Amino acid sequence: MAFDADSDVSDEALLVLYANGDAAGARMLTVRLVPRILGYATRLLGDRAEAEDVTQEAMLRLWRVAPDWRQGEARVTTWLYRVATNLCADRLRVRQRRKLSALDDAPDVESGVPAAEDVLIDADRMIALNTALAALPDRQREAVVLRHIEGFTNPEIAAVMDIGIEAVESLIARGKRSLCASLSGRREDLGYAEGN
Amino acid sequence: MQKETDMRDQDLDDLFAIARAQAPSDDVDLMARVLADADQNLPQPFAFRSSVAVPSKTGFWATVAAIVGGKGALAGLGTATVAGLMLGFTQPTSVTALTESFFAQTPLDQVELLPGIDAILTKG
């Protein structure tokens, strides 16, 4: 069965389709949303296996809320990212209580794939970025990832994180300053020195 | 004062752009698990119930009875049919006179449509 994520049908319409007993709505939503939520959760948690658990749990909650979904109140993506954010925050709190280091759980680069030099450079850059993101306070990391990687607007981030827009802006500004500080001294290593 | 080795906003934006450009994570096993959850939680649509009573017995007369509104209505229809047939065969006088007038055999103004009761009164 072909999965087709390219469609003009909105996420809300697909969810209503599912709520009316049509499994095709779920298939399209899965193809569209699972990769995004998985990537987001992986960046927040730094652990692929945990990110998969969070993604599956978030989607399960979406299926269960479908019959009660009221169109026009919230976007499906906003609601789903909010659930994923809260699930990640719960796991990070547990991890903090266990005093596990987030740096130790930094995501690995895909291995076994021969790559050209540019790809290696990009891979190094991603390792550096993910390591720096993992070192941020949880809320700053959430805000920075939602804004600069997931592409949410500040009002959307405010809805996801259940905070005011000014708080979002503050978290993003502080997060970026911390990232720059974390990556200080690595500018040349990452290929950003003048002349590169 | 910013050092040459310090990351700049533009460098950070470039890192973010690389992260955005990376293909989203794809995991076939995870998608299969998510879809299995969706199937297990698939809502059952409201079952449409017909408002028209379907006769339990099949057959021509059962179907006709359902159409006209039941056995009582069918009986009434039958009675009316029989009455109409009787009128056609027995042809009461007033009816005959009326029909004949249409063919101008007896002018209508000479036809007594409401005959008196004298003829049926018994003497004494």
Interface residues (C-beta under 8 A of the other chain):
Chain A: Y18 A19 N20 G21 A23 A26 R27 T30 V31 V34 P35 R36 L38 G39 T42 R43 A51 E52 T55 Q56 M59 L60 W63 R64 A66 P67 D122 R125 M126 A128 L129 H148 I149 G151 K176 L179 C180 L183 S184 G185 R186 R187 E188 L190 Y192 A193 E194
Chain B: K3 E4 T5 D6 M7 R8 D9 D11 L12 D13 D14 L15 F16 I18 A19 R20 Q22 P24 S25 D26 D27 L30 M31 R33 V34 L35 D37 A38 D39 N41 L42 P43 Q44 P45
